[in-house]
Amino acid sequence: MGRTIVVTAGKGGVGKTTITANLGASLSKLGRKVVLVDMDIGLRNLDVVMGLENRIVYNIMDIAEGRCKINQALVRDKRQSGLFLLPASQVHTKEDVDIDSIVSIISAIENSFDYVLLDSPAGIEKGFESAVAPSKEGLVVVTPDVSSVRDADRVIGLLENRGILGLSLVVNRYDVDLVNRKKMLNADSIVEILGLDLVGIVPEDKAVIDSTNRGEILVNYYANTIAARAFENVARRIEGENVPFVSLNSQNKGFMKFFRRGK
Amino acid sequence: MEKPAIFKGSKEGIVLVVNPESPFNEVIDFLNKTFEERKLFFSGASVILNPNGRLIAEEELGEMADVFARYGLSFKIMGEEKVYGKEVIASRDLNEEKVALIPHTIRSGQAINFDGSIVVLGDINEGAEINVSKSVYVFGIIRGIVNAGESVVSLGFQPLRMTIGKKQLGKELSDKTYRKPRIAKIENGEVVFKVVGEKQSLRRRE
């Protein structure tokens, strides 16, 4: 049975969808069979980020309401054969979702995939609830600012209350320059406040915006950028591999070296 | 009664009834033998001595106290308060003290209200709120809001707002950030942050 992981943050705009897409593509590159589930009913985006918007026929609400079978709604990625998207409905709202039927859809999918990644919407309302209900693990995305850290803390509390204890942390949009000038929270203090296992630090990278706008996943399109490498490291750590943090051990020197090599 | 003494159970505890006829050295032998054989049964017990009409001399009492002390035990004479044998540290009535254990970090949006004291194994993060009538013991760092009746002990202080007793601390807390264990309590009407375990004579730092 596959691992079902919810990608969540509380705050919007921290990169949940980007991380879901890139982590999914990276896991797929490692030979895993992955399905990405867009749980942002009514405000779907994962299809656009993956560039699959014109291939969608059915969505998760069609399955839930009995208009199609699960296999009919799954969209295969245009580049990777082991990567699938289960799109959200754009015409429904989060209030229309029946959590029980989402849970049964996901538990049916789990059997035929190695990973089920649920892209949670921002907020802690029903959309969040329905993304969390089927999940057994959580990946909390945080950006290095106080509002994101506080929202993440709240979300971690909610996840723990629901018995999801396998939680890991990704720090996204990390700007080494700002951190060095003490204008941004550093990764160590974020980990200290949130107390989760860190599985990745993804540096701020303009290539992310570029690839998103082209409808391409970064790790496939600009595979040599620093952010793409960071995403791949996240995937390897989630797979259980012990990938050392270049950036964390020698904050100044190591990370700057890492940066120059990227460019 | 044939034995030099017998132990009886009662509501107040274990009662030692001495045979008024037996020679005193037999009583001592009996005690030694019984304690040796049934160490576990007596461990930590407090015994009440019923002289059963026998007059026990001061010397004899001392001898009995030595036997009791050797086995980590103590006794009282029935109707008296003085404790003989091993010194027992005055125990508090634990039933009256309510303590709750919270074995994890308290996160933003979580609130704990408790009539008594709490022990937190983790941090109290920003956005979390604690209200207790007695004390808070934190094995972590306080970043949120803490309202306690008596005292706050923590491995680190960085609180947003804190109330101890009726004394509330707000923005003046900004210079009360500590990365070492402290105990915050009221002294002469003011909240003081003392180093845990610090002796009065030691020079204050910070």
Interface residues (C-beta under 8 A of the other chain):
Chain A: R150 D151 D153 R154 I156 G157 L158 E160 I193 G195
Chain B: H104 T105 I106 R107 S108 G109 Q110 G122 D123 N125 E126 G127 R143
